[in-house]
Amino acid sequence: MLPWKSPLATVLQFALLCYLLASLVYTTAYIVTSPAVSSVFALVGLRLTRFTSRSPSQASPRVDLISYAQQVFSSQGSHGEDTPGIISNLASSQDSLYWDLPALRSLTGALNDDAYAGAGSIQEGTLLSKAFAQALHPTELIPFYYKATGPIDASDVTITTLVTSNRYKVLKQLVERYQGPISVTIHIPLPPPSASVSETATFVNAVQDLDALYASSLHFAAYVDVHLALSPLSSAPHASSSSTEGGRQFNVWRNVARLFARSEFVMMLDVDFAVCTDWRSVVRNAVARARGAAPTTVGSGHPESRSSSGKLREVQEVFQKMREGAAALVIPVFEYTKQEDGVDQTKFPKDKESLLHLATGRHPKLGMFHASWSPGHNSTDYPRYLSTPPNSQSLYKVTTYQSAYEPYVIMSKRVPWCDERFTGYGGNKAACLFEIYLSGVDFYVMADHFLIHQSHKYEEEARREERKYNRKLYTDFKEEACLRYLYRFHAAGQLHTPLAANAVEECKKMKGVERLATELLGESL
């Protein structure tokens, strides 16, 4: 008779056996198999690289900004070095960017096994210093502080936006609602010269809050590229505000977000607007048809059966113009007439039919955004928009453009950039769109789609001071831009072509510009 064995002893014996087998396999792989495989790969000229998979929620920042900042700012007093002196060390990159030059590669490839043989290179910091030479300095940029891990379709629409460190919550709402590519410039003020411990802690806390924000949702790692703008500037140089918005270099930040967007089309959007309708699918499907490809499956868009062939052809022509950088799509914007009604985005309408119920009638709850400053958006022609029935799939051209118009638009990345001399509130976005319009880009309103502004308090005192400064700058800028584009079209023999029509029409409105242009060009407008 076999001796009785307890179940516990059996389990322990089995566990010990598994441990011995695992140890044997690991030791064999580590001592014998791994070196052997590496040697074989080395013999055939391949390098075996170890890597670990990383889930989207584990995305890491490009640099360890917190550790470096704590080290630098805690020691700057002892070294007598102020913030402008150390800021370049804090953010500058020695990474090289390469341009593939096939002609040189064919000459050097046989002589050099270097992967970058024949490629031109430049340090990232050098390129950025030239690209943003008009920014207020000291300002340092860190592109792709976080880089999205999800796939990017070149024909997609990337929302480009800018955020200050007190607006993280609103950014998360935009990310959750859009669930598409977003390129955002985030400004974090650096501590001032001879910063105290608490001032340094404020900067570190802002970076930590950003890291926590990015890890708070899988949608960040899937869709959002974050670019940092670091500056000790606490307010615009011409303003008396004590705000900590880094000189409010809105146009610099807009250009950074657009430059590093990874799709062909962008939407220049402020972060506190809710994306309510699926214009992204409409654009993607229309672009796919313009290229002769099958429509995408993101979202539903509109069923083509509801459109006549003539209307569809007309719409496709506009999208083709957008692909060529000659058209931009306007999304009308609304806001609640009572500020308290516009706080909760979850209650915003999600289709035009619902919008019409709230925006029409004797006591509408929704109206044109910033109705108190009608030139900003009235060229969108809200009466026409509201009278167009839902699901019309139609576009209509903006025919009453004026220089204060500043709609939110979807456009090609190849249109002119925003002038970076504009800092603070007033005229900054209008200047972007003015130059885009002069270049020959026409605006078309998407009659089924809309955005809604989320209510928040404004810094009216700061805005008043900054608008006063920018009003004069905008007047000078418009005259300068007119002469620049009129001369460009004249030199190219295009002054009397449709491409120059916007510039000629708009510049004729400015007193003295038409006379000066005629003298300069030797021909009348």
C-alpha positions, 0 to 999 in steps of 0.5 A: 500500500502506497503511503498517503500524501497530503494535497498540500504536499502535492501542490508544493512539489508541482510548484517546485517542479515548475520553478526548476523548469522556468529557471532552466529555460531562462538560464539556457536562453540567457547564456546560450541562445541569446548570444548565439542568435546575436552572433548569427545576426551580426554575421549577416550584418543585422543588429538585434535590438531589444524593445518593449511595447508601450500602451498609449496610456504610458506615453512619455514626454520627450524630455524630463523637463521637471528634473532639469528645471528643478536642478537649474532653477534651484541652482541659478541663484548660486551661479548668478545666472538669470532665467534668460541666460539658462532658458536655452539650455532648458529647452534647446535640442541638439537633435539633427533634422535631415533632408534626403538628397537623392543626387548626393546619396547616389554619389556617396552611397557606395562609399559610406554605409551611414544611413544619412549619407548624402542627406543635408542636416541642421540642428533642430534648435537652429531651424526653430530659431529661424522659423520663429525669429519674430517671436518675443524672446526669450522663448524656447519651443519643444516640438512633440513634447508628447507625440501621439501614437495613433496612425495619422491619415494625411487627408485628415483634418488636424485641429490646431489650437493653443492652451495656457496652463490654466485651461487644461480641463477645456483641452480635455473636453475638446480631445474627448469630443473630437477624437481626431488628430490635434496639434496643440501648443501649450504655453507654460511660464518659466520662473522669473529671474532669481525665482523663489522656491514657490515660483519654481514650484509653480512651473513644476506643478504646471508640467506635472499637471500636463503630464497627469492630463495626458495620462488621464485619457487614452485619447490623448496618446492616440490623437494629441501632439503637444508642443511646449512654448516656454517663456518667462514673459508674464504679459504682453510688453504693451499691456499693464496686465499681470496675467501669466500668459507669456506675452500672449503670443497667440500667432506664434503659438498658432504657427507652431501648432500648424507647422507640426500638424501631421495632416494635409488639412488643419482647422485653426480653432480656439480651445473653448469651442465645442465640436458639435457636428461631424464635419470631419467625415464630410471633409475626409469623404469629399477629399477622398472622392476628389482624389478618386479614392473610396470614401473613408469610414470615419463617421457617417457624413451625409448620404449622397443620394440626397444631393443632386449630381449638379450640387455634388459636383459644385461641392466637389469643386470647392473641396478640390480648391481646398486641396489646392490651397485656394479655398477654406471652409467656414464653420459657423459659431454660436454662443448662448445668450445667457452665459450660464447656459453655455457652461456644460458642453454635454447639453449642447445641440449635436445637429442642425435641427436641434440648433435651429430650435434654440437659435430661432423664434421669439426668444432664441437661446443661441445667437451669433458668436460675439454678436456685440462685435458683428464685424467679427462674424457677420460675413458668414451670413447667419440669416442665410445659414439659419434659413438653409434646411438641415442636411442640405449638404450645401456650401455657400460662398462668403461674398461680403468679406471685410478685414475684421472677419475672423471665422473658424476655418478648415484649410490646407496647411499651405496657406500663408502663416499668421503674422507673429508681430501680433501679441495679445488680444485684438486683431491677431486671428483677423490678421491671419485670415486677412493675409490668407484672403489676400493670397487668393483663398475664398471662404465657403460656409458649411451649411450643415455644421456649427461650433458652440462657444463654451462660456467663461469669464474674460480678462476685459482690462487686459483685452482693452489695453491689448486691443488698443495696441493691436488696432494700430498695428493691424492698420499698418499691417493691412497696408503692408500686406496689400502692397506685398501681395499686389506686387507679387501678383504684378511680378507674376503677371497675375494682377488681373486674374481671378487669383488676385481678385481678393487682393485687388478688391480689398486693397482698393478700400484702403485710402491711399493704397490704390494710388501708391500701388499704381505708382509702384507697379506702373499700372492701375488696379 
